[in-house]
Amino acid sequence: MDSDGCDSVVSVMSFEKPVSSLRYIDDDKVLSPITNVDFFETRRQDIKQMLYEVNGSIFASKVESLKKYKSFHQEGVKGYLMPRTESFDINNMDDWYLAEAYAMYKERYGK
C-alpha cells in the first residue's frame, strides 16, 4: 500500500451484480461509490465508464486509517482488480462447493 501512496485497498471485479455494490475506479485505481440517482435509470449498454463491484475477496488497510474511518471504504481507497475466475465470495456452503468444483476443474483441465 505504501508504494501506491494509499492507506486502503479493496478488491473489485467487473460489473455483473446489483447497482448497489458498484464503484467507479479511476486511472489511479481510486474507488468512488455511485451516488447519481440518474444512473439507476441508465441502461447498462449506455454507460460510458467501466463499472466495478467490490467482490469481498480482499480488504486491506493501515491500522491507523482503519481506526480513523472505521471502514475499509475510506477516502482514497484503491481497487485491486481481480478476474471473475479468481474471485469467489464465499458466504455459505453452496458458495464453498462452487469454488471447490471450480478449483478441481482448473486442476484437472488446467484452465
C-alpha positions as a printed Julia matrix, in Angstrom:
111×3 Matrix{Float64}:
   0.0     0.0     0.0
   2.86    2.39    0.77
   4.31    2.2    -2.74
   0.94    3.27   -4.2
   0.53    6.1    -1.7
  -2.74    4.8    -0.32
  -3.93    3.64    3.09
  -6.55    1.12    1.99
  -7.09   -1.44   -0.8
 -10.29   -3.3    -1.68
 -10.58   -5.97   -4.38
 -13.02   -5.42   -7.26
 -14.18   -7.17  -10.42
 -16.11   -6.08  -13.49
 -19.86   -5.37  -13.12
 -22.4    -8.16  -13.18
 -24.4    -7.67   -9.96
 -26.85   -5.14   -8.5
 -26.01   -1.46   -8.78
 -25.77   -1.08   -5.0
 -22.43   -2.96   -4.98
 -20.77   -0.89   -7.72
 -17.88    1.57   -7.63
 -16.1     3.64  -10.26
 -12.34    3.19  -10.48
 -10.12    5.89  -12.0
  -6.69    5.65  -13.66
  -5.08    5.72  -10.19
  -7.34    2.83   -9.09
  -9.16    5.1    -6.63
 -12.69    3.85   -5.96
 -15.75    6.05   -5.57
 -19.34    4.93   -4.96
 -22.13    5.55   -7.43
 -24.38    8.23   -5.99
 -26.02    9.75   -9.06
 -29.75    8.95   -8.99
 -29.96    9.3   -12.79
 -27.63    6.31  -13.08
 -30.33    3.93  -11.85
 -32.4     4.75  -14.93
 -29.5     4.36  -17.39
 -29.24    1.2   -19.46
 -26.03   -0.72  -18.8
 -25.17   -0.54  -22.52
 -25.28    3.28  -22.39
 -22.78    3.62  -19.55
 -19.52    5.03  -20.92
 -17.21    4.36  -17.96
 -16.41    0.76  -16.96
 -18.04   -0.17  -13.65
 -16.63   -2.36  -10.9
 -18.11   -4.08   -7.88
 -16.49   -4.85   -4.56
 -16.07   -8.62   -4.6
 -15.35   -9.28   -0.93
 -12.07  -11.14   -1.51
  -9.51   -8.62   -0.25
  -9.79   -5.83    2.29
  -6.53   -4.28    3.48
  -5.82   -1.07    5.36
  -3.23    0.59    7.51
  -4.26    0.22   11.16
  -4.32    3.99   11.76
  -6.64    4.54    8.79
  -8.96    1.71    9.77
  -9.25    3.14   13.28
  -9.9     6.63   11.92
 -12.52    5.72    9.28
 -13.85    2.51   10.88
 -14.16    1.11    7.36
 -12.02   -0.16    4.52
 -14.05    2.11    2.21
 -12.23    5.3     3.08
 -11.08    8.37    1.18
  -8.54    7.4    -1.49
  -9.18    3.64   -1.24
  -7.69    1.89   -4.26
  -9.14   -1.01   -6.18
  -7.33   -4.28   -6.75
  -8.83   -5.65   -9.96
  -9.42   -9.41   -9.92
 -10.67  -11.61  -12.76
 -14.08  -13.19  -12.1
 -12.5   -16.66  -12.38
 -10.29  -15.91   -9.37
 -12.93  -14.07   -7.36
 -15.1   -16.2    -5.11
 -17.31  -14.64   -2.47
 -17.88  -17.48   -0.03
 -20.75  -16.79    2.34
 -22.3   -20.25    2.68
 -21.68  -23.91    1.85
 -23.12  -23.56   -1.68
 -20.54  -20.86   -2.43
 -17.83  -23.14   -0.99
 -18.92  -26.09   -3.16
 -18.9   -23.93   -6.31
 -15.4   -22.63   -5.55
 -14.2   -26.13   -4.76
 -15.69  -27.51   -8.0
 -14.01  -24.73  -10.0
 -10.66  -25.44   -8.31
 -10.95  -29.15   -9.15
 -11.91  -28.33  -12.76
  -8.98  -25.94  -13.08
  -6.58  -28.5   -11.63
  -7.85  -31.26  -13.92
  -8.09  -29.28  -17.17
  -5.54  -26.56  -16.5
  -7.9   -23.74  -17.47
